[in-house]
């Protein structure tokens, strides 16, 4: 069977694999329970650090949307949130080397303490570009909460991570907002995608 994503009328990208996305996963790294527990802990830490301060959470589209939606509900103190758009992957498993800003924030960040909510800290290139973009809005501070911290030998851009979810090895992971060719974001866990899936589309 196959799963198909539509790019434009008359143009499709086909991924080889089962209709059941679970069958495309080689190994589950983090379960739904693991994720919920750690997000709650991060939320509590942010509450303690920013109580009484103007706070804004900024997620990075599209992968950070799921993490942001869970994290904002895990924080009981007043705060606003928004999304920024950036892309450096396209449909590949590795960064293209170029960061394209596709959406700026719409909420007022002046004087606020900003926390960027990132799904995975990988090359650091996109995260560094977003951090620099947000600083233009004159916030009181900019910090980063990264749900996944990938262990890589060398990063393109080093960015300090204040709140970290889980360390993972240098593997291509999907689920909990992370995708391959815009598929698998809806999986409620984080898993390693079988190499046969993305090698078949190269």
C-alpha atoms as a printed R data frame, in Angstrom:
    type eleno elety resid chain resno      x      y       z
1   ATOM     1    CA   UNK     A     1  0.000  0.000   0.000
2   ATOM     2    CA   UNK     A     2  1.142  3.618  -0.220
3   ATOM     3    CA   UNK     A     3  0.582  6.993   1.391
4   ATOM     4    CA   UNK     A     4  0.333 10.029  -0.882
5   ATOM     5    CA   UNK     A     5  0.763 13.739  -0.182
6   ATOM     6    CA   UNK     A     6 -0.557 16.293  -2.677
7   ATOM     7    CA   UNK     A     7  1.740 19.215  -3.469
8   ATOM     8    CA   UNK     A     8 -0.393 20.879  -6.143
9   ATOM     9    CA   UNK     A     9 -3.080 19.819  -8.624
10  ATOM    10    CA   UNK     A    10 -1.593 17.143 -10.835
11  ATOM    11    CA   UNK     A    11  1.555 16.778  -8.694
12  ATOM    12    CA   UNK     A    12  1.985 14.133  -5.975
13  ATOM    13    CA   UNK     A    13  4.729 12.643  -3.872
14  ATOM    14    CA   UNK     A    14  4.269  8.982  -3.002
15  ATOM    15    CA   UNK     A    15  5.820  7.338   0.045
16  ATOM    16    CA   UNK     A    16  6.175  3.583   0.029
17  ATOM    17    CA   UNK     A    17  4.772  2.040   3.187
18  ATOM    18    CA   UNK     A    18  1.703  0.790   4.954
19  ATOM    19    CA   UNK     A    19 -1.476  2.778   5.438
20  ATOM    20    CA   UNK     A    20 -0.812  2.152   9.119
21  ATOM    21    CA   UNK     A    21  1.934  4.661   9.933
22  ATOM    22    CA   UNK     A    22  3.019  2.576  12.926
23  ATOM    23    CA   UNK     A    23  4.332 -0.045  10.493
24  ATOM    24    CA   UNK     A    24  6.841  2.481   9.113
25  ATOM    25    CA   UNK     A    25  8.482  2.949  12.513
26  ATOM    26    CA   UNK     A    26 11.604  0.966  13.330
27  ATOM    27    CA   UNK     A    27 11.703  1.803  17.039
28  ATOM    28    CA   UNK     A    28  9.625  3.859  19.479
29  ATOM    29    CA   UNK     A    29 11.935  6.137  21.466
30  ATOM    30    CA   UNK     A    30  9.418  8.058  23.570
31  ATOM    31    CA   UNK     A    31  5.893  6.958  24.409
32  ATOM    32    CA   UNK     A    32  2.877  9.203  24.868
33  ATOM    33    CA   UNK     A    33  3.305  8.827  28.631
34  ATOM    34    CA   UNK     A    34  7.001  9.794  28.458
35  ATOM    35    CA   UNK     A    35  6.123 12.908  26.477
36  ATOM    36    CA   UNK     A    36  3.285 14.054  28.735
37  ATOM    37    CA   UNK     A    37  5.382 13.585  31.868
38  ATOM    38    CA   UNK     A    38  8.343 15.597  30.577
39  ATOM    39    CA   UNK     A    39  6.215 18.420  29.134
40  ATOM    40    CA   UNK     A    40  4.522 18.787  32.524
41  ATOM    41    CA   UNK     A    41  7.936 19.057  34.204
42  ATOM    42    CA   UNK     A    42  9.116 21.703  31.735
43  ATOM    43    CA   UNK     A    43  5.886 23.647  32.243
44  ATOM    44    CA   UNK     A    44  6.357 23.631  36.013
45  ATOM    45    CA   UNK     A    45  9.971 24.828  35.670
46  ATOM    46    CA   UNK     A    46  8.868 27.711  33.440
47  ATOM    47    CA   UNK     A    47  6.146 28.658  35.942
48  ATOM    48    CA   UNK     A    48  8.708 28.854  38.738
49  ATOM    49    CA   UNK     A    49 11.190 30.876  36.672
50  ATOM    50    CA   UNK     A    50  8.773 33.406  35.176
51  ATOM    51    CA   UNK     A    51  6.100 33.917  37.808
52  ATOM    52    CA   UNK     A    52  5.228 37.619  37.941
53  ATOM    53    CA   UNK     A    53  6.995 38.367  34.639
54  ATOM    54    CA   UNK     A    54  5.457 39.060  31.201
55  ATOM    55    CA   UNK     A    55  5.914 35.801  29.306
56  ATOM    56    CA   UNK     A    56  5.421 34.771  25.671
57  ATOM    57    CA   UNK     A    57  5.878 31.336  24.110
58  ATOM    58    CA   UNK     A    58  6.846 31.257  20.444
59  ATOM    59    CA   UNK     A    59  6.538 27.994  18.532
60  ATOM    60    CA   UNK     A    60  8.259 27.206  15.252
61  ATOM    61    CA   UNK     A    61  5.983 25.973  12.473
62  ATOM    62    CA   UNK     A    62  5.169 23.298  11.745
63  ATOM    63    CA   UNK     A    63  6.971 20.815  13.943
64  ATOM    64    CA   UNK     A    64  6.874 22.900  17.113
65  ATOM    65    CA   UNK     A    65  3.094 23.313  16.993
66  ATOM    66    CA   UNK     A    66  2.339 20.122  18.920
67  ATOM    67    CA   UNK     A    67  4.949 20.829  21.605
68  ATOM    68    CA   UNK     A    68  3.707 24.414  21.985
69  ATOM    69    CA   UNK     A    69  0.063 23.340  22.305
70  ATOM    70    CA   UNK     A    70  0.928 20.902  25.106
71  ATOM    71    CA   UNK     A    71  3.376 23.226  26.853
72  ATOM    72    CA   UNK     A    72  1.038 26.232  26.985
73  ATOM    73    CA   UNK     A    73 -1.572 24.078  28.758
74  ATOM    74    CA   UNK     A    74  1.069 22.893  31.228
75  ATOM    75    CA   UNK     A    75  1.788 26.472  32.334
76  ATOM    76    CA   UNK     A    76 -0.737 28.051  34.702
77  ATOM    77    CA   UNK     A    77  0.760 31.551  34.913
78  ATOM    78    CA   UNK     A    78 -0.444 34.250  32.460
79  ATOM    79    CA   UNK     A    79  1.296 34.218  29.094
80  ATOM    80    CA   UNK     A    80  0.702 34.789  25.399
81  ATOM    81    CA   UNK     A    81  1.841 32.653  22.497
82  ATOM    82    CA   UNK     A    82  2.373 32.865  18.760
83  ATOM    83    CA   UNK     A    83  4.050 30.976  15.932
84  ATOM    84    CA   UNK     A    84  6.875 31.808  13.547
85  ATOM    85    CA   UNK     A    85  7.493 30.004  10.291
86  ATOM    86    CA   UNK     A    86 10.870 28.792   9.055
87  ATOM    87    CA   UNK     A    87 12.038 26.015   6.789
88  ATOM    88    CA   UNK     A    88 15.392 24.413   6.024
89  ATOM    89    CA   UNK     A    89 14.459 20.784   5.279
90  ATOM    90    CA   UNK     A    90 11.790 20.614   2.581
91  ATOM    91    CA   UNK     A    91 11.140 16.910   1.937
92  ATOM    92    CA   UNK     A    92 14.709 15.811   2.688
93  ATOM    93    CA   UNK     A    93 16.105 14.099   5.780
94  ATOM    94    CA   UNK     A    94 18.942 16.616   6.029
95  ATOM    95    CA   UNK     A    95 18.970 20.405   6.201
96  ATOM    96    CA   UNK     A    96 19.185 22.229   2.867
97  ATOM    97    CA   UNK     A    97 21.604 24.732   4.397
98  ATOM    98    CA   UNK     A    98 19.258 27.663   3.795
99  ATOM    99    CA   UNK     A    99 16.724 29.043   6.267
100 ATOM   100    CA   UNK     A   100 13.619 30.686   4.862
101 ATOM   101    CA   UNK     A   101 11.490 32.771   7.238
102 ATOM   102    CA   UNK     A   102  7.875 32.218   6.202
103 ATOM   103    CA   UNK     A   103  6.004 33.909   9.068
104 ATOM   104    CA   UNK     A   104  6.925 36.560  11.634
105 ATOM   105    CA   UNK     A   105  5.231 36.942  15.023
106 ATOM   106    CA   UNK     A   106  2.080 39.033  15.343
107 ATOM   107    CA   UNK     A   107  1.957 39.461  19.127
108 ATOM   108    CA   UNK     A   108  3.817 42.351  20.752
109 ATOM   109    CA   UNK     A   109  7.056 41.019  22.274
110 ATOM   110    CA   UNK     A   110  8.504 44.314  23.453
111 ATOM   111    CA   UNK     A   111  9.621 43.966  27.069
112 ATOM   112    CA   UNK     A   112  8.414 40.357  27.345
113 ATOM   113    CA   UNK     A   113 10.404 37.282  28.288
114 ATOM   114    CA   UNK     A   114 10.280 35.020  25.249
115 ATOM   115    CA   UNK     A   115 10.703 31.260  25.168
116 ATOM   116    CA   UNK     A   116 11.144 29.671  21.751
117 ATOM   117    CA   UNK     A   117  9.454 26.259  21.653
118 ATOM   118    CA   UNK     A   118 11.438 24.012  19.310
119 ATOM   119    CA   UNK     A   119 10.577 20.407  18.474
120 ATOM   120    CA   UNK     A   120 14.172 19.259  17.939
121 ATOM   121    CA   UNK     A   121 17.585 20.903  18.312
122 ATOM   122    CA   UNK     A   122 19.529 19.489  15.385
123 ATOM   123    CA   UNK     A   123 21.888 21.609  13.257
124 ATOM   124    CA   UNK     A   124 20.890 24.752  15.162
125 ATOM   125    CA   UNK     A   125 20.703 26.790  11.952
126 ATOM   126    CA   UNK     A   126 16.948 27.383  11.969
127 ATOM   127    CA   UNK     A   127 16.848 28.006  15.703
128 ATOM   128    CA   UNK     A   128 19.623 30.618  15.480
129 ATOM   129    CA   UNK     A   129 17.783 32.408  12.663
130 ATOM   130    CA   UNK     A   130 14.541 32.502  14.661
131 ATOM   131    CA   UNK     A   131 16.325 33.732  17.787
132 ATOM   132    CA   UNK     A   132 17.885 36.597  15.813
133 ATOM   133    CA   UNK     A   133 14.508 37.430  14.252
134 ATOM   134    CA   UNK     A   134 12.785 37.645  17.625
135 ATOM   135    CA   UNK     A   135 15.472 39.874  19.097
136 ATOM   136    CA   UNK     A   136 14.474 42.512  16.528
137 ATOM   137    CA   UNK     A   137 11.161 42.811  18.420
138 ATOM   138    CA   UNK     A   138 13.004 44.063  21.554
139 ATOM   139    CA   UNK     A   139 11.980 41.405  24.104
140 ATOM   140    CA   UNK     A   140 13.342 41.485  27.647
141 ATOM   141    CA   UNK     A   141 14.994 38.105  27.032
142 ATOM   142    CA   UNK     A   142 14.974 35.169  24.629
143 ATOM   143    CA   UNK     A   143 15.443 31.578  25.807
144 ATOM   144    CA   UNK     A   144 14.834 28.187  24.211
145 ATOM   145    CA   UNK     A   145 12.823 25.126  25.213
146 ATOM   146    CA   UNK     A   146 13.727 22.198  22.945
147 ATOM   147    CA   UNK     A   147 11.741 19.027  23.379
148 ATOM   148    CA   UNK     A   148 14.408 16.861  21.709
149 ATOM   149    CA   UNK     A   149 18.144 17.467  21.904
150 ATOM   150    CA   UNK     A   150 19.878 15.476  19.182
151 ATOM   151    CA   UNK     A   151 23.426 14.389  19.944
152 ATOM   152    CA   UNK     A   152 25.466 15.315  16.883
153 ATOM   153    CA   UNK     A   153 29.227 15.544  16.441
154 ATOM   154    CA   UNK     A   154 29.131 19.148  15.212
155 ATOM   155    CA   UNK     A   155 26.396 21.761  14.857
156 ATOM   156    CA   UNK     A   156 26.218 24.539  12.293
157 ATOM   157    CA   UNK     A   157 25.036 27.002  14.958
158 ATOM   158    CA   UNK     A   158 25.335 26.578  18.714
159 ATOM   159    CA   UNK     A   159 22.340 27.909  20.619
160 ATOM   160    CA   UNK     A   160 21.943 27.721  24.390
161 ATOM   161    CA   UNK     A   161 19.018 25.533  25.447
162 ATOM   162    CA   UNK     A   162 17.475 26.520  28.778
163 ATOM   163    CA   UNK     A   163 14.784 23.820  28.936
164 ATOM   164    CA   UNK     A   164 15.438 20.404  27.444
165 ATOM   165    CA   UNK     A   165 13.049 17.500  27.075
166 ATOM   166    CA   UNK     A   166 15.047 14.432  26.089
167 ATOM   167    CA   UNK     A   167 18.476 13.664  24.627
168 ATOM   168    CA   UNK     A   168 18.338 11.398  21.571
169 ATOM   169    CA   UNK     A   169 20.963  9.802  19.347
170 ATOM   170    CA   UNK     A   170 21.618 11.034  15.818
171 ATOM   171    CA   UNK     A   171 18.736  9.188  14.141
172 ATOM   172    CA   UNK     A   172 15.944 10.376  11.858
173 ATOM   173    CA   UNK     A   173 12.877 10.601  14.074
174 ATOM   174    CA   UNK     A   174  9.222 11.372  13.398
175 ATOM   175    CA   UNK     A   175  6.053 11.812  15.418
176 ATOM   176    CA   UNK     A   176  4.859 14.394  17.955
177 ATOM   177    CA   UNK     A   177  5.024 17.112  15.303
178 ATOM   178    CA   UNK     A   178  8.129 15.814  13.532
179 ATOM   179    CA   UNK     A   179  7.632 14.759   9.944
180 ATOM   180    CA   UNK     A   180  9.054 13.215   6.850
181 ATOM   181    CA   UNK     A   181  7.602 14.830   3.688
182 ATOM   182    CA   UNK     A   182  4.778 16.278   5.843
183 ATOM   183    CA   UNK     A   183  3.687 12.820   7.064
184 ATOM   184    CA   UNK     A   184  3.913 11.247  10.557
185 ATOM   185    CA   UNK     A   185  3.415 14.508  12.498
186 ATOM   186    CA   UNK     A   186  0.218 13.066  14.003
187 ATOM   187    CA   UNK     A   187  1.877 10.088  15.678
188 ATOM   188    CA   UNK     A   188  1.449 10.515  19.456
189 ATOM   189    CA   UNK     A   189  4.946  9.162  20.163
190 ATOM   190    CA   UNK     A   190  8.488  9.766  18.863
191 ATOM   191    CA   UNK     A   191  9.948  6.969  16.784
192 ATOM   192    CA   UNK     A   192 12.789  6.188  14.384
193 ATOM   193    CA   UNK     A   193 11.614  6.037  10.772
194 ATOM   194    CA   UNK     A   194 12.654  2.958   8.814
195 ATOM   195    CA   UNK     A   195 15.397  3.793   6.333
196 ATOM   196    CA   UNK     A   196 13.520  1.949   3.595
197 ATOM   197    CA   UNK     A   197 10.799  4.604   3.726
198 ATOM   198    CA   UNK     A   198 12.920  7.625   2.917
199 ATOM   199    CA   UNK     A   199 15.502  5.810   0.808
200 ATOM   200    CA   UNK     A   200 12.717  4.714  -1.533
201 ATOM   201    CA   UNK     A   201 11.837  8.361  -2.278
202 ATOM   202    CA   UNK     A   202 15.338  9.619  -3.056
